[in-house]
Amino acid sequence: MRVDFYVLPTSAPHERRVLACKLTEKAWRQGMNVYIHTGSETETGIMDKLLWTFRQGSFIPHEKATAPPAEREDMAVLVGHGNPPESFRDLMVNLSLHQPPLFEKYQRVAELVDEDETIRAEGRKRYMVYKQHGCTLETHNLES
């Protein structure tokens, strides 16, 4: 299993969210299913809206993980803050401060870290957990 840490040179929460959208769009276009794991219902709602509007012409068909099964049945992208759906195993994008549930079932996990001290400290903790699980770890320092 591979875990990519994307380190942003900012502490603006919006920048982490936009990066999550970009990574999701790229994976979706490659035919992957994506679960965006957030830390709360509020964050899930923000991401739900942002996936439609993060850039001009963006279109990422998605649904909240809590939607009725019929509404999320054909979706390749789900957003939620609970356990990921059983059928999703390609990519998890973690926007939560905590270790995402069932991460070991995924082929890849994307961790988004920025300059905020709390986010950075929690990211270091998750890095150690992934390392203990024998994951392949990659760090990408992004520029502004």
DSSP file (Angstrom, degrees, kcal/mol; ACC not computed):
  #  RESIDUE AA STRUCTURE BP1 BP2  ACC     N-H-->O    O-->H-N    N-H-->O    O-->H-N    TCO  KAPPA ALPHA  PHI   PSI    X-CA   Y-CA   Z-CA
    1    1 A M              0   0    0      0, 0.0   135,-3.0     0, 0.0     2,-0.4   0.000 360.0 360.0 360.0 140.9    0.0    0.0    0.0
    2    2 A R  E     -ab 108 136A   0    105,-2.2   107,-1.9   133,-0.2     2,-0.5  -0.893 360.0-167.1-112.9 137.4    1.2    3.5   -0.9
    3    3 A V  E     -ab 109 137A   0    133,-3.1   135,-2.4    -2,-0.4     2,-0.5  -0.988   5.8-161.9-123.7 123.0    0.7    6.7    1.1
    4    4 A D  E     -ab 110 138A   0    105,-2.7   107,-3.1    -2,-0.5     2,-0.6  -0.914   3.7-157.0-105.8 124.2    1.5   10.0   -0.4
    5    5 A F  E     -ab 111 139A   0    133,-3.4   135,-3.3    -2,-0.5     2,-0.6  -0.902   5.8-161.8 -99.3 120.8    1.9   13.0    1.9
    6    6 A Y  E     -ab 112 140A   0    105,-3.2   107,-3.0    -2,-0.6     2,-0.6  -0.918   6.0-159.8-104.2 117.4    1.3   16.3    0.0
    7    7 A V  E     -ab 113 141A   0    133,-2.8   135,-2.7    -2,-0.6   107,-0.2  -0.876   4.6-158.0-106.0 115.3    2.8   19.2    2.0
    8    8 A L        -     0   0    0    105,-3.2     2,-0.2    -2,-0.6   135,-0.1  -0.668  19.2-133.7 -92.5 146.1    1.3   22.6    1.1
    9    9 A P  S    S+     0   0    0      0, 0.0     2,-0.3     0, 0.0   105,-0.1  -0.074  83.6  64.2 -88.1  35.0    3.3   25.9    1.8
   10   10 A T        -     0   0    0     -2,-0.2   105,-3.2     2,-0.1   106,-0.4  -0.917  68.0-142.1-146.5 167.6    0.2   27.6    3.4
   11   11 A S        +     0   0    0     -2,-0.3   103,-0.1   104,-0.2   108,-0.1   0.173  60.4 124.0-118.8  16.0   -2.1   27.2    6.3
   12   12 A A    >>  -     0   0    0      1,-0.2     3,-1.1     2,-0.0     4,-1.0  -0.673  55.0-148.7 -79.5 118.3   -5.3   28.1    4.5
   13   13 A P  H 3> S+     0   0    0      0, 0.0     4,-1.9     0, 0.0     3,-0.2   0.836  95.4  63.5 -55.5 -33.8   -7.9   25.3    4.9
   14   14 A H  H 3> S+     0   0    0      1,-0.2     4,-2.5     2,-0.2     5,-0.2   0.866  97.3  56.1 -60.6 -36.2   -9.3   26.2    1.4
   15   15 A E  H <> S+     0   0    0     -3,-1.1     4,-2.2     2,-0.2    -1,-0.2   0.882 106.1  49.9 -66.1 -38.1   -6.0   25.2   -0.2
   16   16 A R  H  X S+     0   0    0     -4,-1.0     4,-2.2    -3,-0.2    -1,-0.2   0.915 111.9  49.2 -63.5 -42.3   -6.1   21.7    1.3
   17   17 A R  H  X S+     0   0    0     -4,-1.9     4,-2.0     2,-0.2    -2,-0.2   0.910 110.3  49.2 -64.9 -42.8   -9.7   21.3    0.1
   18   18 A V  H  X S+     0   0    0     -4,-2.5     4,-2.5     1,-0.2    -1,-0.2   0.907 110.0  51.7 -64.8 -40.8   -8.8   22.5   -3.5
   19   19 A L  H  X S+     0   0    0     -4,-2.2     4,-2.7     1,-0.2     5,-0.3   0.909 107.0  53.9 -61.3 -40.5   -5.9   20.1   -3.6
   20   20 A A  H  X S+     0   0    0     -4,-2.2     4,-2.2     1,-0.2    -1,-0.2   0.905 109.0  49.3 -58.9 -41.1   -8.2   17.3   -2.5
   21   21 A C  H  X S+     0   0    0     -4,-2.0     4,-2.8     2,-0.2    -2,-0.2   0.921 111.0  49.1 -63.4 -44.9  -10.5   18.2   -5.4
   22   22 A K  H  X S+     0   0    0     -4,-2.5     4,-2.2     2,-0.2    -2,-0.2   0.921 113.0  46.2 -63.0 -44.7   -7.6   18.2   -7.9
   23   23 A L  H  X S+     0   0    0     -4,-2.7     4,-2.3     2,-0.2    -1,-0.2   0.895 113.7  50.1 -64.5 -39.6   -6.3   14.8   -6.7
   24   24 A T  H  X S+     0   0    0     -4,-2.2     4,-2.9    -5,-0.3     5,-0.2   0.925 109.8  49.9 -64.3 -45.3   -9.8   13.4   -6.8
   25   25 A E  H  X S+     0   0    0     -4,-2.8     4,-2.4     1,-0.2    -2,-0.2   0.920 111.1  49.3 -61.0 -43.9  -10.4   14.6  -10.3
   26   26 A K  H  X S+     0   0    0     -4,-2.2     4,-1.0     2,-0.2    -1,-0.2   0.933 114.5  44.3 -61.7 -46.5   -7.1   13.1  -11.6
   27   27 A A  H  <>S+     0   0    0     -4,-2.3     5,-2.4     1,-0.2     3,-0.4   0.908 112.5  52.1 -65.7 -42.1   -7.9    9.7  -10.0
   28   28 A W  H ><5S+     0   0    0     -4,-2.9     3,-1.8     1,-0.2    -1,-0.2   0.908 107.1  52.5 -60.9 -42.9  -11.5    9.8  -11.2
   29   29 A R  H 3<5S+     0   0    0     -4,-2.4    -1,-0.2     1,-0.3    -2,-0.2   0.756 105.5  56.3 -65.4 -23.6  -10.4   10.5  -14.8
   30   30 A Q  T 3<5S-     0   0    0     -4,-1.0    -1,-0.3    -3,-0.4    -2,-0.2   0.348 124.9-104.2 -88.3   5.5   -8.0    7.5  -14.5
   31   31 A G  T < 5S+     0   0    0     -3,-1.8    -3,-0.2     1,-0.3     2,-0.2   0.622  75.1 138.6  85.6  13.6  -11.0    5.3  -13.6
   32   32 A M      < -     0   0    0     -5,-2.4     2,-0.4    -6,-0.1    -1,-0.3  -0.572  52.5-125.8 -88.8 153.0  -10.4    5.0   -9.9
   33   33 A N        -     0   0    0     -2,-0.2    58,-1.8    54,-0.1     2,-0.4  -0.815  29.7-159.1 -94.0 145.0  -13.0    5.2   -7.2
   34   34 A V  E     -dc  77  91A   0     42,-3.0    44,-2.4    -2,-0.4     2,-0.5  -0.979  15.9-164.4-131.2 131.4  -12.2    7.8   -4.5
   35   35 A Y  E     -dc  78  92A   0     56,-2.5    58,-2.3    -2,-0.4     2,-0.8  -0.973  11.6-155.6-112.8 118.7  -13.4    8.2   -0.9
   36   36 A I  E     -dc  79  93A   0     42,-2.9    44,-2.5    -2,-0.5     2,-0.6  -0.848  12.3-155.8 -94.0 112.7  -12.7   11.7    0.5
   37   37 A H  E     -dc  80  94A   0     56,-2.8    58,-3.5    -2,-0.8    59,-0.6  -0.803  14.8-176.8 -95.0 119.1  -12.6   11.2    4.3
   38   38 A T        -     0   0    0     42,-3.0    58,-0.2    -2,-0.6     3,-0.1  -0.559  32.9-122.1-107.4 174.2  -13.4   14.4    6.2
   39   39 A G  S    S+     0   0    0     56,-0.3     2,-0.3    -2,-0.2    42,-0.1   0.533  84.7   6.3 -94.3  -7.3  -13.4   15.1    9.9
   40   40 A S  S  > S-     0   0    0      1,-0.1     4,-2.2    40,-0.1     5,-0.1  -0.985  74.4 -99.3-164.5 167.5  -17.0   16.2   10.3
   41   41 A E  H  > S+     0   0    0     -2,-0.3     4,-2.3     2,-0.2     5,-0.1   0.871 121.5  54.9 -62.7 -37.7  -20.4   16.6    8.7
   42   42 A T  H  > S+     0   0    0      2,-0.2     4,-2.1     1,-0.2    -1,-0.2   0.936 109.1  46.1 -61.8 -47.2  -19.7   20.3    8.2
   43   43 A E  H  > S+     0   0    0      1,-0.2     4,-2.5     2,-0.2     5,-0.2   0.873 109.7  55.1 -64.8 -37.1  -16.4   19.5    6.3
   44   44 A T  H  X S+     0   0    0     -4,-2.2     4,-2.4     1,-0.2    -1,-0.2   0.924 108.5  48.8 -60.1 -43.9  -18.3   16.8    4.3
   45   45 A G  H  X S+     0   0    0     -4,-2.3     4,-1.9     2,-0.2    -2,-0.2   0.891 109.9  51.1 -62.8 -40.7  -20.8   19.5    3.2
   46   46 A I  H  X S+     0   0    0     -4,-2.1     4,-2.5     1,-0.2    -2,-0.2   0.932 113.1  45.0 -62.2 -45.9  -18.0   21.9    2.3
   47   47 A M  H  X S+     0   0    0     -4,-2.5     4,-2.3     1,-0.2    -2,-0.2   0.876 107.2  59.2 -67.4 -36.5  -16.3   19.3    0.1
   48   48 A D  H  < S+     0   0    0     -4,-2.4     4,-0.4    -5,-0.2    -1,-0.2   0.920 113.4  38.2 -56.9 -44.9  -19.6   18.3   -1.4
   49   49 A K  H >X S+     0   0    0     -4,-1.9     3,-1.3     1,-0.2     4,-0.8   0.903 113.6  55.2 -72.0 -42.2  -20.1   21.8   -2.7
   50   50 A L  H >X S+     0   0    0     -4,-2.5     4,-2.0     1,-0.3     3,-0.6   0.822  94.3  67.2 -65.9 -31.8  -16.5   22.4   -3.6
   51   51 A L  H 3< S+     0   0    0     -4,-2.3     9,-0.5     1,-0.3    -1,-0.3   0.763 106.3  43.8 -60.7 -23.1  -16.2   19.4   -5.9
   52   52 A W  H <4 S+     0   0    0     -3,-1.3    -1,-0.3    -4,-0.4    -2,-0.2   0.690 127.4  27.0 -88.8 -21.1  -18.7   21.2   -8.2
   53   53 A T  H << S+     0   0    0     -4,-0.8    -2,-0.2    -3,-0.6    -3,-0.1   0.376  76.8 111.8-127.5   4.5  -17.1   24.6   -8.1
   54   54 A F  S  < S+     0   0    0     -4,-2.0     2,-0.3    -5,-0.1    -3,-0.1   0.746  93.2   4.1 -63.6 -22.5  -13.3   24.3   -7.3
   55   55 A R  S >  S-     0   0    0     -5,-0.2     3,-2.1    -4,-0.1    -1,-0.1  -0.986  94.7 -77.8-153.6 160.5  -12.4   25.5  -10.7
   56   56 A Q  T 3  S+     0   0    0     -2,-0.3    -3,-0.1     1,-0.3    -2,-0.0  -0.354 117.2   9.5 -58.2 128.2  -14.1   26.8  -13.9
   57   57 A G  T 3  S+     0   0    0      1,-0.2    -1,-0.3    -5,-0.1     2,-0.1   0.555  89.4 154.6  80.5   7.5  -15.6   23.9  -15.8
   58   58 A S    <   +     0   0    0     -3,-2.1     2,-0.3    -6,-0.1    -1,-0.2  -0.432  15.3 174.5 -71.8 144.0  -15.0   21.3  -13.1
   59   59 A F        +     0   0    0     -2,-0.1    -7,-0.1     2,-0.1    -8,-0.0  -0.761   9.7 160.3-152.0 100.1  -17.3   18.3  -13.1
   60   60 A I        -     0   0    0     -9,-0.5     2,-0.2    -2,-0.3   -35,-0.1  -0.906  33.2-141.3-121.7 101.2  -16.7   15.5  -10.6
   61   61 A P        +     0   0    0      0, 0.0    15,-0.4     0, 0.0    16,-0.4  -0.438  43.7 142.7 -63.6 128.6  -19.8   13.4  -10.2
   62   62 A H        -     0   0    0     -2,-0.2     2,-0.3    14,-0.1    16,-0.2  -0.926  33.1-155.3-156.3 174.7  -20.0   12.5   -6.6
   63   63 A E  E     -e   78   0A   0     14,-1.4    16,-1.8    -2,-0.3     2,-0.2  -0.978  34.3 -93.0-153.8 158.9  -22.3   11.9   -3.6
   64   64 A K  E >   -e   79   0A   0     -2,-0.3     3,-1.8    14,-0.2    16,-0.2  -0.542  34.4-125.8 -72.2 144.0  -22.2   12.0    0.1
   65   65 A A  T 3  S+     0   0    0     14,-3.1    15,-0.1     1,-0.3    -1,-0.1   0.719 109.6  59.9 -64.2 -20.2  -21.5    8.6    1.6
   66   66 A T  T 3  S+     0   0    0     13,-0.4    -1,-0.3     2,-0.0    14,-0.1   0.477  80.0 113.0 -87.4  -2.4  -24.6    9.0    3.8
   67   67 A A  S <  S-     0   0    0     -3,-1.8     5,-0.1     1,-0.1    -4,-0.0  -0.282  85.5 -81.9 -65.0 155.4  -26.9    9.3    0.7
   68   68 A P    >>  -     0   0    0      0, 0.0     3,-1.6     0, 0.0     4,-1.2  -0.267  44.5-110.5 -56.0 145.7  -29.4    6.5    0.2
   69   69 A P  H 3> S+     0   0    0      0, 0.0     4,-1.0     0, 0.0     3,-0.3   0.820 116.7  58.5 -49.8 -37.5  -27.8    3.5   -1.6
   70   70 A A  H 34 S+     0   0    0      1,-0.2     4,-0.3     2,-0.2     3,-0.1   0.835 106.2  49.4 -64.0 -31.4  -29.7    4.2   -4.8
   71   71 A E  H <4 S+     0   0    0     -3,-1.6    -1,-0.2     1,-0.2     3,-0.1   0.756 119.9  34.7 -79.8 -24.8  -28.3    7.7   -5.1
   72   72 A R  H >< S+     0   0    0     -4,-1.2     3,-1.1    -3,-0.3    -2,-0.2   0.369  87.3 104.5-108.8   4.0  -24.6    6.6   -4.6
   73   73 A E  T 3< S+     0   0    0     -4,-1.0    -1,-0.1     1,-0.3    -2,-0.1   0.874  90.3  30.0 -55.2 -46.5  -24.8    3.3   -6.4
   74   74 A D  T 3  S+     0   0    0     -4,-0.3    -1,-0.3    -3,-0.1     2,-0.3   0.298  93.0 120.3 -99.8   9.1  -23.0    4.3   -9.6
   75   75 A M    <   -     0   0    0     -3,-1.1   -13,-0.1     1,-0.1     3,-0.1  -0.547  43.1-168.9 -80.0 137.1  -20.8    7.0   -8.1
   76   76 A A  S    S+     0   0    0    -15,-0.4   -42,-3.0    -2,-0.3     2,-0.4   0.519  78.4  54.7 -95.8  -9.6  -17.0    6.7   -8.3
   77   77 A V  E     +d   34   0A   0    -16,-0.4   -14,-1.4   -44,-0.2     2,-0.3  -0.989  63.6 175.3-129.9 125.1  -16.5    9.5   -5.8
   78   78 A L  E     -de  35  63A   0    -44,-2.4   -42,-2.9    -2,-0.4     2,-0.4  -0.955  14.0-155.5-126.7 148.8  -17.9    9.6   -2.3
   79   79 A V  E     +de  36  64A   0    -16,-1.8   -14,-3.1    -2,-0.3   -13,-0.4  -0.983  32.5 129.3-123.4 131.4  -17.4   12.1    0.5
   80   80 A G  E     -d   37   0A   0    -44,-2.5   -42,-3.0    -2,-0.4   -40,-0.1  -0.986  52.4-132.8-167.6 176.0  -17.9   11.3    4.1
   81   81 A H  S    S+     0   0    0     -2,-0.3     2,-0.1   -44,-0.2   -44,-0.1   0.236  83.2  64.7-125.7  11.9  -16.6   11.3    7.7
   82   82 A G  S    S-     0   0    0      1,-0.3    -2,-0.1   -42,-0.1   -44,-0.1  -0.274 103.6 -35.6-112.3-157.4  -17.4    7.7    8.8
   83   83 A N  S    S-     0   0    0     -2,-0.1    -1,-0.3     1,-0.1    -2,-0.1  -0.398  70.6-110.9 -64.0 140.0  -16.2    4.4    7.7
   84   84 A P        -     0   0    0      0, 0.0    -1,-0.1     0, 0.0   -49,-0.0  -0.316  40.4 -89.0 -69.9 156.1  -15.6    4.2    3.9
   85   85 A P    >   -     0   0    0      0, 0.0     3,-1.3     0, 0.0    -7,-0.0  -0.342  32.5-122.4 -64.9 146.5  -17.9    2.1    1.7
   86   86 A E  T 3  S+     0   0    0      1,-0.3     0, 0.0    -3,-0.1     0, 0.0   0.839 108.8  55.5 -57.8 -36.6  -16.8   -1.6    1.3
   87   87 A S  T 3  S+     0   0    0      2,-0.0     2,-0.7     1,-0.0    -1,-0.3   0.590  88.4  88.6 -78.5  -8.9  -16.7   -1.3   -2.5
   88   88 A F    <   +     0   0    0     -3,-1.3    17,-0.1     1,-0.1   -54,-0.0  -0.806  38.5 136.1 -95.5 116.6  -14.2    1.6   -2.5
   89   89 A R        +     0   0    0     -2,-0.7    18,-2.1    17,-0.1    19,-0.2   0.316  48.1  79.3-141.3   7.2  -10.6    0.4   -2.4
   90   90 A D  S    S-     0   0    0      1,-0.3    18,-1.7   -57,-0.2     2,-0.4   0.973 100.4  -2.5 -83.5 -65.9   -8.6    2.5   -4.9
   91   91 A L  E     -cf  34 108A   0    -58,-1.8   -56,-2.5    16,-0.2     2,-0.5  -0.992  50.1-167.6-137.3 132.8   -7.9    5.9   -3.3
   92   92 A M  E     -cf  35 109A   0     16,-1.9    18,-3.0    -2,-0.4     2,-0.6  -0.985  10.0-158.5-114.3 127.4   -8.7    7.5    0.0
   93   93 A V  E     -cf  36 110A   0    -58,-2.3   -56,-2.8    -2,-0.5     2,-0.7  -0.931  15.2-150.5-102.2 117.0   -8.0   11.3    0.3
   94   94 A N  E     +cf  37 111A   0     16,-3.0    18,-1.2    -2,-0.6   -56,-0.2  -0.802  32.9 159.2 -98.7 115.5   -7.8   12.1    4.0
   95   95 A L        +     0   0    0    -58,-3.5   -56,-0.3    -2,-0.7   -57,-0.2   0.352  50.8 101.0-106.4   0.5   -8.8   15.6    5.2
   96   96 A S  S    S-     0   0    0    -59,-0.6   -59,-0.1   -58,-0.2   -57,-0.0  -0.465  75.8-130.9 -82.1 157.0   -9.3   14.5    8.8
   97   97 A L  S    S+     0   0    0     -2,-0.1     2,-0.2     2,-0.1    29,-0.1   0.653  87.3  69.8 -76.3 -15.4   -6.8   15.2   11.5
   98   98 A H  S    S-     0   0    0      1,-0.1    -2,-0.2    27,-0.0    24,-0.0  -0.543 101.2 -80.2-106.4 166.2   -7.0   11.6   12.6
   99   99 A Q        -     0   0    0     -2,-0.2    -1,-0.1     1,-0.1    -2,-0.1  -0.453  56.3-117.6 -60.1 125.8   -6.0    8.2   11.2
  100  100 A P    >   -     0   0    0      0, 0.0     3,-1.1     0, 0.0     2,-0.1  -0.410  30.5-104.4 -70.8 145.2   -8.6    7.3    8.6
  101  101 A P  T 3  S+     0   0    0      0, 0.0   -19,-0.0     0, 0.0   -64,-0.0  -0.401  97.7   3.2 -68.6 143.1  -10.7    4.1    9.3
  102  102 A L  T >  S+     0   0    0      1,-0.1     3,-2.0    -2,-0.1     4,-0.3   0.727  78.7 150.7  58.7  26.1   -9.9    1.0    7.3
  103  103 A F  G X   +     0   0    0     -3,-1.1     3,-1.9     1,-0.3    -1,-0.1   0.825  62.5  67.5 -57.5 -31.5   -7.0    2.8    5.5
  104  104 A E  G 3  S+     0   0    0      1,-0.3    -1,-0.3  -103,-0.0    -2,-0.1   0.627  89.4  65.1 -68.1 -11.6   -5.2   -0.5    5.1
  105  105 A K  G <  S+     0   0    0     -3,-2.0    -1,-0.3   -17,-0.1     2,-0.2   0.572  88.9  87.7 -84.1  -9.7   -7.9   -1.8    2.7
  106  106 A Y  S <  S-     0   0    0     -3,-1.9   -16,-0.2    -4,-0.3     3,-0.1  -0.594  71.4-142.0 -93.2 150.7   -6.9    0.9    0.1
  107  107 A Q  S    S+     0   0    0    -18,-2.1  -105,-2.2   -17,-0.3     2,-0.3   0.865  90.3  13.2 -71.0 -37.6   -4.3    0.7   -2.6
  108  108 A R  E     -af   2  91A   0    -18,-1.7   -16,-1.9  -107,-0.2     2,-0.4  -0.991  60.4-164.5-142.2 147.6   -3.4    4.4   -2.0
  109  109 A V  E     -af   3  92A   0   -107,-1.9  -105,-2.7    -2,-0.3     2,-0.6  -0.998  10.1-153.8-128.7 136.1   -4.0    7.0    0.6
  110  110 A A  E     -af   4  93A   0    -18,-3.0   -16,-3.0    -2,-0.4     2,-0.5  -0.955   9.4-165.1-110.1 121.6   -3.4   10.7    0.0
  111  111 A E  E     -af   5  94A   0   -107,-3.1  -105,-3.2    -2,-0.6     2,-0.6  -0.915   6.3-153.7-106.1 129.4   -2.6   12.8    3.2
  112  112 A L  E     +a    6   0A   0    -18,-1.2     2,-0.4    -2,-0.5  -105,-0.2  -0.912  18.4 175.5-111.0 115.5   -2.8   16.5    2.8
  113  113 A V  E     +a    7   0A   0   -107,-3.0  -105,-3.2    -2,-0.6     2,-0.2  -0.919   1.9 177.1-120.9 141.9   -0.7   18.5    5.3
  114  114 A D        -     0   0    0     -2,-0.4  -103,-0.2     2,-0.2     6,-0.1  -0.586  48.5 -78.9-129.4-164.9   -0.2   22.2    5.5
  115  115 A E  S    S+     0   0    0   -105,-3.2  -104,-0.2    -2,-0.2     2,-0.1   0.572  85.6 116.2 -78.6 -10.3    1.7   24.8    7.6
  116  116 A D     >  -     0   0    0   -106,-0.4     4,-2.7     1,-0.1    -2,-0.2  -0.428  67.6-136.5 -60.7 129.1   -0.9   24.8   10.4
  117  117 A E  H  > S+     0   0    0      1,-0.2     4,-2.6     2,-0.2     5,-0.2   0.871 100.7  48.5 -61.5 -40.4    0.9   23.4   13.5
  118  118 A T  H  > S+     0   0    0      2,-0.2     4,-2.5     1,-0.2     5,-0.2   0.932 113.4  47.0 -65.4 -45.3   -1.9   21.1   14.6
  119  119 A I  H  > S+     0   0    0      1,-0.2     4,-2.0     2,-0.2    -2,-0.2   0.907 114.2  48.1 -62.7 -42.0   -2.4   19.7   11.1
  120  120 A R  H  X S+     0   0    0     -4,-2.7     4,-2.0     2,-0.2    -2,-0.2   0.924 112.1  48.3 -65.3 -45.0    1.4   19.2   10.7
  121  121 A A  H  X S+     0   0    0     -4,-2.6     4,-1.6     1,-0.2    -2,-0.2   0.915 113.7  46.4 -63.8 -43.2    1.7   17.5   14.2
  122  122 A E  H  X S+     0   0    0     -4,-2.5     4,-2.2     1,-0.2    -1,-0.2   0.864 109.1  56.2 -67.2 -34.6   -1.2   15.1   13.5
  123  123 A G  H  X S+     0   0    0     -4,-2.0     4,-2.4    -5,-0.2    -1,-0.2   0.889 104.3  52.9 -61.9 -39.8    0.3   14.4   10.1
  124  124 A R  H  X S+     0   0    0     -4,-2.0     4,-1.9     2,-0.2    -1,-0.2   0.896 108.1  51.1 -62.6 -39.9    3.5   13.3   11.7
  125  125 A K  H  X S+     0   0    0     -4,-1.6     4,-1.8     1,-0.2    -2,-0.2   0.928 110.9  47.3 -62.9 -44.8    1.6   10.9   14.0
  126  126 A R  H  X S+     0   0    0     -4,-2.2     4,-2.7     1,-0.2     5,-0.2   0.885 107.0  58.0 -64.9 -37.5   -0.2    9.4   11.0
  127  127 A Y  H  X S+     0   0    0     -4,-2.4     4,-2.4     1,-0.2    -1,-0.2   0.921 106.4  49.1 -56.1 -45.3    3.1    9.1    9.1
  128  128 A M  H  X S+     0   0    0     -4,-1.9     4,-2.4     2,-0.2    -1,-0.2   0.883 109.8  51.1 -64.9 -38.7    4.5    6.9   12.0
  129  129 A V  H  X S+     0   0    0     -4,-1.8     4,-1.5     2,-0.2    -2,-0.2   0.939 111.4  47.5 -63.6 -46.2    1.4    4.7   12.0
  130  130 A Y  H  <>S+     0   0    0     -4,-2.7     5,-2.2     1,-0.2     4,-0.2   0.911 111.2  51.5 -60.7 -41.6    1.7    4.1    8.2
  131  131 A K  H ><5S+     0   0    0     -4,-2.4     3,-1.6     1,-0.2    -1,-0.2   0.914 107.5  52.3 -61.8 -43.3    5.4    3.4    8.6
  132  132 A Q  H 3<5S+     0   0    0     -4,-2.4    -1,-0.2     1,-0.3    -2,-0.2   0.795 106.1  55.2 -63.2 -28.4    4.7    0.9   11.3
  133  133 A H  T 3<5S-     0   0    0     -4,-1.5    -1,-0.3    -3,-0.2    -2,-0.2   0.436 118.3-113.5 -83.6   0.2    2.2   -0.8    9.0
  134  134 A G  T < 5 +     0   0    0     -3,-1.6    -3,-0.2    -4,-0.2    -2,-0.1   0.725  58.6 162.1  77.4  21.7    4.9   -1.2    6.3
  135  135 A C      < -     0   0    0     -5,-2.2     2,-0.6     1,-0.1  -133,-0.2  -0.377  47.1-111.1 -72.1 151.7    3.4    1.2    3.8
  136  136 A T  E     -b    2   0A   0   -135,-3.0  -133,-3.1    -2,-0.1     2,-0.4  -0.773  41.0-155.2 -80.2 121.1    5.4    2.8    1.0
  137  137 A L  E     +b    3   0A   0     -2,-0.6     2,-0.4  -135,-0.2  -133,-0.2  -0.858  17.5 178.6-109.8 133.8    5.6    6.4    2.0
  138  138 A E  E     -b    4   0A   0   -135,-2.4  -133,-3.4    -2,-0.4     2,-0.5  -0.989  12.0-155.9-129.5 139.9    6.2    9.3   -0.4
  139  139 A T  E     -b    5   0A   0     -2,-0.4     2,-0.5  -135,-0.2  -133,-0.2  -0.970   4.8-168.7-118.4 131.8    6.4   13.0    0.4
  140  140 A H  E     -b    6   0A   0   -135,-3.3  -133,-2.8    -2,-0.5     2,-0.8  -0.949   8.8-156.2-120.8 109.0    5.6   15.7   -2.1
  141  141 A N  E     -b    7   0A   0     -2,-0.5     2,-0.2  -135,-0.2  -133,-0.2  -0.765  18.7-154.4 -85.8 110.8    6.5   19.3   -1.1
  142  142 A L        -     0   0    0   -135,-2.7     2,-0.3    -2,-0.8    -2,-0.0  -0.566   2.8-137.7 -88.7 149.5    4.3   21.5   -3.1
  143  143 A E              0   0    0     -2,-0.2    -1,-0.0  -135,-0.1  -135,-0.0  -0.739 360.0 360.0-104.8 154.9    5.2   25.1   -4.0
  144  144 A S              0   0    0     -2,-0.3    -1,-0.1  -135,-0.1    -2,-0.0   0.485 360.0 360.0 -75.7 360.0    2.9   28.1   -3.9
